Amino acid sequence: MAQIDISQYLAALTPRQRRLLLALIGGAGTKTQTAEEAGVSRRTLYRYLDDAMFKSALEGTNILLLRATASQILAATGTAVEALRRIAEDSDAKPAERAQAASKILDCFFQHTEKILQLSL
């Protein structure tokens, strides 16, 4: 995966807040586990989560990560659709496999079309 620069969000945080933000985006588990990983108490975790600056940094970092993930998924979509197309067209494949591949392609098409329509409204 390409390097994601979250330094703009980390710059305004204290070292403890940085550790907590990284633990939160790392998905450590429960709030207790996340606080322990970051070296802060649960109370401090909740205090930071209520802090506007920390919330902004966490949201901004999450948006960057989501965009990077979406970009990777989009890049792999063509390969996935091509693999499904080959299965759907493979006369040696079982009819159920061909039908399932064709159905997946149509599902993806309709979902994509629906999103485009929603964006254009």
MOBELHU-V352143 format. One record per residue. N is the residue number from 1. RES is the residue in three letters. SS is DSSP state (a for helix, b for strand, c for the rest). Layout:
N_RES_SS ; N_RES_SS
//
This chain:
1_MET_c ; 2_ALA_c ; 3_GLN_c ; 4_ILE_c ; 5_ASP_c ; 6_ILE_c ; 7_SER_a ; 8_GLN_a ; 9_TYR_a ; 10_LEU_a ; 11_ALA_c ; 12_ALA_c ; 13_LEU_c ; 14_THR_c ; 15_PRO_a ; 16_ARG_a ; 17_GLN_a ; 18_ARG_a ; 19_ARG_a ; 20_LEU_a ; 21_LEU_a ; 22_LEU_a ; 23_ALA_a ; 24_LEU_a ; 25_ILE_a ; 26_GLY_c ; 27_GLY_c ; 28_ALA_c ; 29_GLY_c ; 30_THR_c ; 31_LYS_a ; 32_THR_a ; 33_GLN_a ; 34_THR_a ; 35_ALA_a ; 36_GLU_a ; 37_GLU_a ; 38_ALA_a ; 39_GLY_c ; 40_VAL_c ; 41_SER_c ; 42_ARG_a ; 43_ARG_a ; 44_THR_a ; 45_LEU_a ; 46_TYR_a ; 47_ARG_a ; 48_TYR_a ; 49_LEU_a ; 50_ASP_a ; 51_ASP_c ; 52_ALA_a ; 53_MET_a ; 54_PHE_a ; 55_LYS_a ; 56_SER_a ; 57_ALA_a ; 58_LEU_a ; 59_GLU_a ; 60_GLY_a ; 61_THR_a ; 62_ASN_a ; 63_ILE_a ; 64_LEU_a ; 65_LEU_a ; 66_LEU_a ; 67_ARG_a ; 68_ALA_a ; 69_THR_a ; 70_ALA_a ; 71_SER_a ; 72_GLN_a ; 73_ILE_a ; 74_LEU_a ; 75_ALA_a ; 76_ALA_a ; 77_THR_a ; 78_GLY_a ; 79_THR_a ; 80_ALA_a ; 81_VAL_a ; 82_GLU_a ; 83_ALA_a ; 84_LEU_a ; 85_ARG_a ; 86_ARG_a ; 87_ILE_a ; 88_ALA_a ; 89_GLU_a ; 90_ASP_c ; 91_SER_c ; 92_ASP_c ; 93_ALA_c ; 94_LYS_c ; 95_PRO_a ; 96_ALA_a ; 97_GLU_a ; 98_ARG_a ; 99_ALA_a ; 100_GLN_a ; 101_ALA_a ; 102_ALA_a ; 103_SER_a ; 104_LYS_a ; 105_ILE_a ; 106_LEU_a ; 107_ASP_a ; 108_CYS_a ; 109_PHE_a ; 110_PHE_a ; 111_GLN_a ; 112_HIS_a ; 113_THR_a ; 114_GLU_a ; 115_LYS_a ; 116_ILE_a ; 117_LEU_a ; 118_GLN_a ; 119_LEU_a ; 120_SER_a ; 121_LEU_c
//
